[in-house]
C-alpha cells in the first residue's frame, strides 16, 4: 500500500435497519467511482447531499475523472489502483488535503476506515471480492453492485456477513426489485422468484446469425446504458446467469426456486411469488439510479425527479422463454449453480477472460460459450472451497481460458 506522501430467512442479512435512521449524514465509500454505477451513485449523492456524503473514491485507471470527482465531492481518501498513476493523482489532490493511496492492497485497507458507514462495491469482476470481504470483516454495510463477489464466493460472503452483523443491499436492478418486493414479507417464505431479462440486442436471433457478430453490435444494448463488460454479458445472457447465482445467495434460494423470463421492455424488473400463489413485481423505467438510491437510502425512499412510468406509453408488456440452446451461457450458469463448490468461480473467471478476448477481437461471439464450457470441464473442482481455493481456482481457470485457442 502506497501511502500519502506523509428455511429461507433472507431477513438474516438485514441485521440492523436502524443504522440508516439517523439525522447524521451517511458516509459512503464508492469502489469504482469512475464506472457506470459509480458515476450514477455520485449523481444520487449530489442530489441528496443533506443526507449522503462521500468518504472514499476509488478507480482503477481513470485518473483524470477520479481527480475531477474528488475535487467536486471532497472525499477524505482516494485510491488509484494503477500505481503508475499515483503521482498524477497525488499532485492534483494534495493541495485539497485529500489523502491519496495506490494499489490493490490500499483498496482493501481503506474500506476499513472508521468513518465509513456503507461501502458501495461498484467494481467490475473478480477484483471486487477481496475488498468486499475486508469491508464486511470491518463491519461495514455493503451496497452490492459487484455481482461477481457472490457468484465466486457466495457461501463465504453470506456467512461472513451474518457473523459480522453486516447488511448486504443489492444494487442490480433485478435483485433490488426482489428486495423491494420482500420488504414487509421477510416472515413469508418465497415459493419462487422470477428474474426478468431484456434479451439483449440479439433476442430472437438464431445461432447461425450470431456467428459473425461484432463487438460494436454486441455493445448496443436496447434498454440500459452500462459498462462494456456487463453489456457484453447481457448480449450473451451471461449477465442473467450470474444474477441467478447471485440471487441464490442473496435470498437463500434453491436452484428450482429461480426462474428467468425474457421481458423486452424492461419495465418489470423482477417478481416474487409467495406460497399462497400471490405475486409481487417491482416496476419502473430502466434507470440504475433508482436501485442505487434505494440501496444507499434504505429503509427510506428518498425523493427523486427520475422520469415516471406511464402505462399509456407501454400498452403492451410481453414475455418469452429464454433460448438456452442459442444463448448457452445462461444454461452454463444454471449448471454451475447446480454443481456448486468452486464451479461458479470457474464459470466467472472463464467468462471474464472470454469477454476480454471478444472485446479484443481474439475470439468470436459464440466462442465465448465454448471457452467457458471448456474451462468448466477441465478446471479442478473443489466441493467445499476456502478463500485460498477460490484464489487458486480463479488463477487456474484464467490460464486454461487463455490457452483455449493456442
C-alpha positions as CSV (number, residue, x, y, z in Angstrom):
1,X,0.0,0.0,0.0
2,X,1.5,3.3,-1.0
3,X,0.6,6.0,1.5
4,X,0.1,9.7,1.1
5,X,3.3,11.5,1.0
6,X,3.2,12.0,4.6
7,X,-35.9,-22.2,5.9
8,X,-35.4,-19.3,3.8
9,X,-34.8,-16.4,6.0
10,X,-33.4,-13.6,4.0
11,X,-34.0,-11.3,6.9
12,X,-30.8,-12.7,8.5
13,X,-28.9,-10.4,6.0
14,X,-30.8,-7.4,7.3
15,X,-29.4,-7.4,10.8
16,X,-29.9,-3.8,11.7
17,X,-32.1,-1.5,9.7
18,X,-31.8,1.3,12.2
19,X,-28.3,2.3,11.3
20,X,-29.9,4.3,8.4
21,X,-32.4,6.1,10.7
22,X,-30.2,8.9,11.8
23,X,-30.1,12.7,11.4
24,X,-26.4,12.5,10.6
25,X,-25.1,12.1,7.0
26,X,-24.2,8.6,5.9
27,X,-20.6,8.4,4.7
28,X,-20.2,6.3,1.6
29,X,-17.1,4.6,0.1
30,X,-17.5,4.1,-3.6
31,X,-15.3,1.4,-5.0
32,X,-15.2,2.0,-8.7
33,X,-16.4,5.6,-8.8
34,X,-15.4,6.3,-12.4
35,X,-17.5,3.4,-13.8
36,X,-21.2,3.5,-14.8
37,X,-22.6,2.6,-11.4
38,X,-20.1,4.8,-9.6
39,X,-20.8,7.9,-11.6
40,X,-24.6,7.5,-11.2
41,X,-24.1,7.0,-7.5
42,X,-22.4,10.3,-7.3
43,X,-25.3,11.9,-9.1
44,X,-27.6,10.5,-6.4
45,X,-25.3,11.7,-3.6
46,X,-25.1,15.2,-5.1
47,X,-28.9,15.5,-5.1
48,X,-29.1,14.2,-1.5
49,X,-26.1,16.0,-0.1
50,X,-28.0,16.8,3.1
51,X,-28.2,13.0,3.8
52,X,-25.3,11.4,2.0
53,X,-21.6,12.2,1.8
54,X,-18.6,10.8,0.0
55,X,-15.8,9.4,2.3
56,X,-13.8,7.4,-0.2
57,X,-13.5,7.2,-4.0
58,X,-11.5,4.6,-5.9
59,X,-10.7,4.0,-9.6
60,X,-8.5,1.6,-11.5
61,X,-7.0,3.6,-14.3
62,X,-9.2,6.6,-15.0
63,X,-7.0,9.1,-13.0
64,X,-8.4,12.2,-14.6
65,X,-12.0,11.5,-13.9
66,X,-11.1,10.4,-10.3
67,X,-9.3,13.7,-9.8
68,X,-12.4,15.6,-11.1
69,X,-14.7,13.7,-8.8
70,X,-12.5,14.2,-5.8
71,X,-12.2,17.9,-6.4
72,X,-16.0,18.2,-6.6
73,X,-17.0,15.9,-3.7
74,X,-14.1,16.4,-1.4
75,X,-13.7,12.8,0.0
76,X,-11.3,12.1,2.8
77,X,-9.4,9.5,0.8
78,X,-9.0,8.4,-2.9
79,X,-7.3,5.3,-4.2
80,X,-6.0,4.8,-7.7
81,X,-5.5,1.1,-8.5
82,X,-2.8,1.7,-11.1
83,X,0.3,2.6,-9.0
84,X,1.9,4.2,-12.0
85,X,-0.8,6.9,-11.8
86,X,-0.2,7.7,-8.2
87,X,2.0,10.8,-8.7
88,X,-0.5,12.3,-11.1
89,X,-3.4,11.9,-8.6
90,X,-1.4,13.0,-5.6
91,X,-0.1,16.1,-7.3
92,X,-3.6,17.2,-8.3
93,X,-5.3,16.4,-4.9
94,X,-2.6,17.2,-2.3
95,X,-3.5,21.0,-2.3
96,X,-7.1,19.9,-1.4
97,X,-5.9,18.0,1.6
98,X,-7.3,14.7,0.2
99,X,-5.3,11.6,1.1
100,X,-4.1,9.6,-1.9
101,X,-3.2,5.9,-2.0
102,X,-2.4,3.5,-4.7
103,X,-2.6,-0.2,-5.4
104,X,-4.7,-3.3,-4.7
105,X,-3.7,-3.5,-1.0
106,X,-4.8,0.1,-0.5
107,X,-8.2,-0.7,-1.9
108,X,-8.7,-3.4,0.7
109,X,-7.4,-1.2,3.5
110,X,-9.4,2.0,3.0
111,X,-12.7,0.1,3.3
112,X,-12.0,-0.5,7.0
113,X,-11.8,3.2,7.9
114,X,-13.9,4.1,11.0
115,X,-15.8,6.9,9.3
116,X,-17.3,4.8,6.6
117,X,-21.0,3.8,7.1
118,X,-21.6,1.9,3.8
119,X,-19.4,0.6,1.0
120,X,-20.8,0.7,-2.5
121,X,-18.9,-2.1,-4.4
122,X,-19.2,-1.0,-8.0
123,X,-16.0,-2.7,-9.2
124,X,-16.3,-5.0,-12.2
125,X,-15.4,-8.6,-11.9
126,X,-13.4,-10.8,-9.5
127,X,-11.4,-7.8,-8.3
128,X,-14.3,-6.8,-6.1
129,X,-14.1,-10.0,-3.9
130,X,-11.2,-9.1,-1.6
131,X,-12.2,-5.5,-0.7
132,X,-15.8,-6.7,-0.1
133,X,-14.5,-9.3,2.3
134,X,-12.3,-6.8,4.1
135,X,-15.2,-4.3,4.4
136,X,-17.5,-7.0,5.9
137,X,-14.8,-8.1,8.3
138,X,-14.6,-4.4,9.4
139,X,-18.4,-4.4,10.0
140,X,-19.3,-2.1,7.1
141,X,-22.6,-2.5,5.4
142,X,-22.5,-3.3,1.7
143,X,-24.4,-1.9,-1.2
144,X,-23.6,-4.6,-3.7
145,X,-23.3,-3.8,-7.4
146,X,-20.4,-6.3,-7.9
147,X,-22.4,-9.5,-8.6
148,X,-19.2,-11.5,-9.1
149,X,-18.5,-11.3,-5.4
150,X,-21.5,-13.6,-4.6
151,X,-21.0,-15.6,-7.8
152,X,-17.5,-16.5,-6.9
153,X,-17.8,-16.9,-3.1
154,X,-21.5,-16.7,-2.1
155,X,-21.3,-19.1,0.8
156,X,-18.2,-17.4,2.3
157,X,-19.7,-13.9,1.9
158,X,-23.1,-14.6,3.3
159,X,-21.8,-16.5,6.3
160,X,-19.3,-13.7,7.0
161,X,-22.0,-11.0,6.7
162,X,-24.1,-12.9,9.2
163,X,-21.2,-13.4,11.6
164,X,-20.3,-9.7,11.4
165,X,-23.9,-8.4,11.5
166,X,-23.5,-6.7,8.2
167,X,-26.3,-5.9,5.8
168,X,-26.0,-6.6,2.1
169,X,-28.2,-4.3,0.0
170,X,-28.5,-5.4,-3.7
171,X,-27.9,-2.7,-6.3
172,X,-28.6,-4.8,-9.5
173,X,-32.0,-3.7,-10.7
174,X,-33.3,-7.3,-10.6
175,X,-32.2,-8.1,-7.1
176,X,-33.2,-4.6,-5.9
177,X,-36.7,-5.5,-7.3
178,X,-36.8,-8.7,-5.3
179,X,-35.5,-6.9,-2.2
180,X,-38.3,-4.2,-2.6
181,X,-40.9,-6.9,-3.1
182,X,-39.8,-8.6,0.1
183,X,-39.9,-5.6,2.4
184,X,-42.6,-6.4,4.9
185,X,-42.6,-10.0,3.8
186,X,-39.5,-11.4,5.3
187,X,-41.5,-13.7,7.5
188,X,-43.3,-15.2,4.5
189,X,-41.5,-18.0,2.6
190,X,-40.8,-17.5,-1.0
191,X,-42.1,-20.1,-3.5
192,X,-40.0,-18.8,-6.3
193,X,-38.6,-15.6,-7.8
194,X,-38.6,-14.6,-11.5
195,X,-35.7,-12.6,-12.8
196,X,-36.6,-10.6,-15.9
197,X,-34.1,-10.2,-18.8
198,X,-34.4,-7.8,-21.7
199,X,-33.0,-10.4,-24.0
200,X,-30.2,-8.1,-25.1
201,X,-29.5,-6.8,-28.7
202,X,-29.7,-10.3,-30.2
203,X,-33.0,-11.5,-28.8
204,X,-34.7,-13.9,-31.3
205,X,-31.6,-14.4,-33.3
206,X,-30.7,-17.9,-34.4
207,X,-27.2,-19.4,-33.8
208,X,-26.3,-19.0,-37.4
209,X,-27.0,-15.3,-37.2
210,X,-24.6,-14.8,-34.3
211,X,-21.5,-16.4,-35.8
212,X,-20.2,-13.1,-37.1
213,X,-21.5,-10.7,-34.5
214,X,-19.1,-7.7,-33.9
215,X,-18.3,-6.1,-30.6
216,X,-19.9,-2.9,-31.9
217,X,-23.2,-4.7,-32.4
218,X,-22.9,-6.5,-29.0
219,X,-22.3,-3.2,-27.2
220,X,-25.6,-1.7,-28.3
221,X,-28.0,-2.7,-25.5
222,X,-31.6,-1.8,-26.3
223,X,-32.6,-0.6,-22.9
224,X,-29.7,0.0,-20.5
225,X,-26.6,2.1,-20.5
226,X,-23.8,0.1,-18.9
227,X,-20.1,-0.5,-19.0
228,X,-18.5,-2.7,-21.8
229,X,-18.1,-5.9,-19.7
230,X,-21.7,-6.0,-18.4
231,X,-23.1,-5.0,-21.8
232,X,-21.4,-8.0,-23.5
233,X,-22.6,-10.2,-20.6
234,X,-26.1,-9.0,-21.3
235,X,-25.8,-9.7,-25.0
236,X,-24.6,-13.3,-24.3
237,X,-27.1,-13.8,-21.5
238,X,-24.2,-14.5,-19.1
239,X,-25.3,-11.4,-17.1
240,X,-28.6,-13.1,-16.3
241,X,-26.8,-16.3,-15.4
242,X,-24.6,-14.5,-12.9
243,X,-27.7,-12.9,-11.5
244,X,-29.3,-16.3,-11.0
245,X,-26.3,-17.4,-8.9
246,X,-26.2,-14.1,-7.0
247,X,-30.0,-14.5,-6.2
248,X,-29.4,-17.9,-4.7
249,X,-27.1,-16.4,-2.1
250,X,-28.9,-13.1,-1.6
251,X,-32.3,-14.6,-0.9
252,X,-31.3,-18.1,0.4
253,X,-32.9,-20.0,-2.5
254,X,-32.6,-23.3,-4.2
255,X,-32.0,-23.6,-8.0
256,X,-35.5,-24.7,-8.6
257,X,-36.9,-21.6,-6.9
258,X,-35.2,-19.3,-9.5
259,X,-36.8,-18.7,-13.0
260,X,-35.8,-16.4,-15.8
261,X,-38.2,-14.8,-18.2
262,X,-37.4,-12.5,-21.2
263,X,-39.2,-9.2,-20.9
264,X,-38.0,-7.0,-23.7
265,X,-39.5,-3.7,-22.4
266,X,-37.5,-3.9,-19.1
267,X,-40.4,-2.3,-17.1
268,X,-41.0,-5.2,-14.7
269,X,-37.6,-5.6,-13.0
270,X,-38.4,-8.9,-11.3
271,X,-41.1,-10.8,-9.4
272,X,-41.6,-12.7,-6.2
273,X,-44.2,-15.5,-5.9
274,X,-45.2,-16.5,-2.4
275,X,-46.6,-19.8,-1.1
276,X,-50.2,-18.6,-1.4
277,X,-49.6,-18.0,-5.2
278,X,-49.6,-14.2,-4.9
279,X,-47.0,-12.4,-6.8
280,X,-45.3,-9.0,-6.3
281,X,-43.5,-7.2,-9.0
282,X,-41.4,-4.0,-8.9
283,X,-41.9,-1.8,-11.9
284,X,-40.4,1.3,-13.4
285,X,-38.5,2.8,-16.3
286,X,-35.0,1.3,-16.7
287,X,-32.7,3.7,-14.7
288,X,-29.9,2.4,-12.5
289,X,-30.0,5.5,-10.3
290,X,-33.2,4.2,-8.7
291,X,-31.8,0.9,-7.3
292,X,-28.6,2.7,-6.3
293,X,-30.6,5.3,-4.4
294,X,-32.7,2.6,-2.8
295,X,-29.7,0.7,-1.6
296,X,-27.9,3.6,0.0
297,X,-31.0,5.2,1.3
298,X,-32.8,2.2,2.7
299,X,-35.1,2.0,4.6
300,X,-36.1,5.4,3.4
301,X,-37.3,6.1,-0.2
302,X,-35.5,9.3,-1.0
303,X,-37.4,11.7,-3.1
304,X,-36.3,11.9,-6.8
305,X,-37.0,13.6,-10.0
306,X,-36.4,10.5,-12.1
307,X,-38.7,10.1,-15.1
308,X,-42.0,8.4,-14.2
309,X,-43.5,5.4,-15.9
310,X,-46.8,5.9,-17.8
311,X,-48.8,2.8,-18.7
312,X,-50.2,4.5,-21.8
313,X,-46.6,4.7,-23.1
314,X,-46.3,1.0,-22.8
315,X,-49.7,-0.5,-23.7
316,X,-48.2,-3.9,-24.3
317,X,-45.7,-5.7,-22.0
318,X,-44.5,-9.0,-23.4
319,X,-42.8,-12.1,-22.0
320,X,-40.8,-15.0,-23.6
321,X,-38.9,-18.1,-22.5
322,X,-35.1,-17.6,-22.8
323,X,-33.5,-19.5,-25.6
324,X,-31.0,-21.7,-23.7
325,X,-29.8,-23.5,-26.8
326,X,-28.7,-20.3,-28.7
327,X,-27.6,-18.4,-25.5
328,X,-25.7,-21.2,-23.9
329,X,-24.1,-19.0,-21.2
330,X,-27.4,-18.9,-19.2
331,X,-27.5,-22.7,-19.2
332,X,-23.9,-22.9,-18.2
333,X,-24.6,-20.7,-15.2
334,X,-27.5,-22.9,-14.1
335,X,-25.2,-25.9,-14.5
336,X,-22.5,-24.2,-12.3
337,X,-25.1,-23.4,-9.7
338,X,-26.3,-27.0,-9.6
339,X,-22.7,-28.3,-9.3
340,X,-21.8,-25.9,-6.5
341,X,-18.5,-25.7,-4.9
342,X,-16.0,-23.6,-6.8
343,X,-17.7,-24.2,-10.2
344,X,-19.4,-20.7,-10.2
345,X,-15.9,-19.3,-9.6
346,X,-14.6,-21.2,-12.6
347,X,-17.5,-20.0,-14.7
348,X,-16.9,-16.4,-13.7
349,X,-13.1,-16.5,-14.3
350,X,-13.6,-18.1,-17.7
351,X,-16.2,-15.6,-18.7
352,X,-14.1,-12.6,-17.7
353,X,-11.3,-13.9,-20.0
354,X,-13.8,-14.7,-22.8
355,X,-15.3,-11.2,-22.7
356,X,-11.9,-9.6,-22.7
357,X,-10.8,-11.7,-25.7
358,X,-14.1,-10.9,-27.5
359,X,-13.6,-7.2,-27.0
360,X,-10.1,-7.5,-28.4
361,X,-11.4,-9.4,-31.5
362,X,-9.5,-12.5,-30.5
363,X,-12.5,-14.9,-30.3
364,X,-16.0,-14.8,-31.8
365,X,-19.2,-14.2,-30.0
366,X,-20.3,-17.8,-29.9
367,X,-16.8,-19.0,-29.0
368,X,-17.2,-17.3,-25.6
369,X,-19.6,-20.1,-24.6
370,X,-17.2,-22.8,-25.9
371,X,-14.3,-21.3,-23.9
372,X,-16.3,-21.2,-20.7
373,X,-17.6,-24.8,-21.2
374,X,-14.1,-26.0,-21.8
375,X,-12.8,-24.4,-18.6
376,X,-15.7,-25.9,-16.6
377,X,-14.8,-29.3,-17.9
378,X,-11.1,-29.0,-17.2
379,X,-10.6,-26.9,-14.1
380,X,-10.1,-28.6,-10.8
381,X,-13.4,-29.0,-8.9
382,X,-13.5,-28.3,-5.1
383,X,-16.7,-29.2,-3.3
384,X,-16.1,-27.0,-0.2
385,X,-13.6,-24.3,-1.2
386,X,-11.9,-21.9,1.2
387,X,-10.9,-18.3,0.2
388,X,-7.5,-19.6,-0.8
389,X,-9.2,-22.2,-3.0
390,X,-11.2,-19.5,-4.8
391,X,-8.0,-17.6,-5.5
392,X,-6.3,-20.7,-6.9
393,X,-9.4,-21.6,-8.9
394,X,-9.5,-18.2,-10.4
395,X,-5.8,-18.3,-11.4
396,X,-6.0,-21.8,-12.8
397,X,-9.2,-21.1,-14.9
398,X,-7.7,-17.9,-16.3
399,X,-4.7,-19.9,-17.5
400,X,-6.9,-22.5,-19.1
401,X,-9.0,-19.8,-20.7
402,X,-6.0,-18.0,-22.2
403,X,-4.8,-21.3,-23.7
404,X,-8.2,-22.2,-25.2
405,X,-7.2,-21.3,-28.8
406,X,-3.4,-21.6,-28.6
